[in-house]
């Protein structure tokens, strides 16, 4: 489903509408199983803005555990480049308690600000290697310059049953899809394979 938008505020509004209402009603995928993906963290329709709006609609609360409440969806980053989706269970003197796919995790208080973000919306980089029943990919106008074929392929492949695209980048999306990779990848694989298959002399 393509949802055209004209400005970032409309992109945020339509994204919340899709996750909270349209996808559950039309596709039967609940909000808890729908992942929002966008190019960056900053900007008026980046992950920070989207997560604030999604939290307000799906799990409002005072953020009493370092900005988080029980039931919040989070993106836990235990190591650079690795994101684990989770849900906040509680918080106490030991830290923030998460449920990450059935595995209990305690993030020490002093690490929460560095290792945990709200996770209703994540970047495509964070989403690599994980799939959800439904995905909503948000492409606000300021994302036009960052779109590449590889980014589109990654983001659009995260939804198993359904994909919605909140589309505000005009012709940047078809251009990114049609682009030819800028340079051919070079590796030592061919040399190594040839060395392995040479007859012993």
C-alpha positions in Angstrom: 0.0 0.0 0.0 1.4 3.4 -1.0 0.3 6.4 1.1 1.4 9.7 -0.5 2.3 12.6 1.9 3.3 16.2 1.3 5.2 17.1 4.5 6.9 15.4 7.5 4.1 16.1 10.0 1.6 14.4 7.6 4.1 11.5 7.3 4.1 11.0 11.1 0.3 11.3 11.4 -0.3 8.8 8.6 2.3 6.4 10.0 0.6 6.3 13.4 -2.8 5.8 11.7 -1.4 2.9 9.7 0.2 1.1 12.7 -2.6 1.7 15.2 -5.7 1.4 12.9 -5.4 0.6 9.2 -3.0 -2.4 9.2 -4.7 -4.1 12.2 -8.2 -3.6 10.7 -7.4 -4.3 7.0 -4.6 -6.9 7.3 -5.2 -8.4 10.7 -1.7 -7.7 11.9 -1.7 -6.0 15.4 0.3 -2.9 16.1 2.7 -4.9 18.3 3.8 -6.9 15.2 4.1 -4.0 12.8 7.6 -2.4 12.5 8.1 1.2 11.2 11.4 1.7 9.2 12.8 5.1 8.2 16.2 6.3 7.0 17.5 8.2 10.0 17.1 9.0 13.7 16.8 12.8 13.3 14.5 15.2 11.5 10.8 15.8 11.7 10.0 12.2 10.6 13.0 10.3 11.9 12.9 7.5 14.4 12.8 9.9 17.4 9.8 11.9 16.1 8.0 8.7 15.0 8.7 6.9 18.3 7.4 9.8 20.3 4.1 9.9 18.3 3.7 6.1 18.4 4.4 5.9 22.1 1.8 8.6 22.7 -0.8 6.6 20.8 0.1 3.0 21.7 1.6 3.1 25.2 1.3 6.6 26.8 3.0 7.1 30.1 5.4 9.3 32.1 8.5 7.4 31.2 9.3 6.8 34.8 12.2 4.4 34.1 14.7 6.6 32.3 12.1 7.7 29.7 10.6 4.2 29.4 7.4 2.6 30.7 6.3 -1.1 30.9 5.0 -2.1 27.6 7.2 0.2 25.5 8.7 -1.4 22.4 12.5 -0.9 22.4 15.5 -1.3 20.2 18.3 -2.7 22.5 21.8 -2.4 21.2 24.1 -4.8 23.2 27.0 -4.2 20.8 27.8 -1.8 18.0 25.9 -2.7 14.8 23.6 -5.2 16.6 20.0 -4.4 17.4 17.7 -6.7 19.4 13.9 -5.9 19.5 12.4 -6.0 22.9 9.7 -4.8 25.3 10.1 -3.0 28.6 8.9 -5.2 31.5 9.9 -3.0 34.5 12.7 -0.9 36.0 14.4 -1.0 39.4 17.7 -0.2 41.2 19.4 -2.9 39.0 18.3 -1.3 35.8 15.8 -1.6 33.0 14.2 -5.0 32.6 13.4 -6.1 29.1 11.9 -9.1 27.4 13.8 -9.7 24.1 12.0 -12.5 22.3 11.4 -14.4 25.5 14.8 -13.8 26.9 15.0 -11.6 30.0 17.6 -8.9 29.8 18.6 -6.3 32.5 20.3 -3.2 31.2 22.1 -1.4 34.0 20.8 2.1 34.7 24.1 3.7 33.5 23.8 2.0 30.1 20.2 2.7 29.4 20.8 6.0 27.7 23.4 4.5 25.4 22.0 1.0 24.7 18.2 1.4 24.6 15.9 3.5 22.3 12.2 3.3 21.7 11.7 0.7 19.0 8.3 1.2 17.3 10.4 2.9 14.6 14.0 1.9 13.7 16.4 2.6 10.8 16.8 0.1 8.0 20.4 -0.4 9.3 19.0 -1.5 12.6 16.3 -3.7 11.0 18.8 -5.8 9.0 18.4 -9.5 9.7 15.0 -9.2 11.3 11.5 -9.6 9.8 8.1 -8.7 11.1 4.6 -9.7 10.0 4.0 -6.1 8.7 6.3 -3.2 7.9 5.6 0.5 7.4 8.4 2.2 5.5 8.5 6.0 6.0 10.1 8.1 3.2 9.8 11.8 4.2 10.9 14.4 1.7 14.2 15.0 3.5 15.2 11.4 2.9 15.3 11.7 -0.9 19.1 12.2 -1.0 19.9 9.2 1.1 17.8 6.6 -0.8 19.7 3.9 -2.6 18.7 0.6 -4.2 20.3 -1.3 -1.4 18.5 0.7 1.2 15.1 0.2 -0.5 15.8 -3.5 -0.9 16.6 -3.8 2.8 13.7 -1.8 4.1 11.1 -3.2 1.8 12.1 -6.8 2.6 11.3 -6.5 6.4 7.6 -7.2 6.1 6.5 -10.9 5.8 2.8 -10.4 5.1 2.3 -6.7 4.4 4.2 -3.6 3.4 3.0 0.0 3.5 5.1 2.9 2.2 4.5 6.4 3.4 5.8 8.1 0.3 7.0 11.8 0.3 10.1 11.6 -1.9 8.5 12.0 -5.3 10.7 10.6 -8.0 13.6 9.7 -5.7 12.1 6.3 -4.9 11.8 5.1 -8.6 15.3 6.5 -9.3 16.8 4.6 -6.3 15.1 1.4 -7.4 16.4 1.8 -11.0 19.9 2.8 -10.0 22.8 0.7 -11.1 25.4 0.2 -8.3 28.0 2.9 -8.6 31.0 0.5 -8.6 31.5 -3.2 -8.9 32.5 -5.0 -5.6 36.0 -6.3 -5.6 37.0 -9.2 -3.3 39.8 -11.8 -3.2 37.3 -14.6 -3.6 38.1 -15.3 -7.2 41.8 -15.5 -6.6 41.3 -17.8 -3.6 39.0 -20.1 -5.5 41.4 -20.2 -8.5 44.3 -21.1 -6.2 42.2 -23.9 -4.7 41.3 -25.5 -8.1 44.7 -25.3 -9.7 46.1 -28.8 -10.3 49.0 -29.6 -8.0 52.2 -29.1 -9.9 
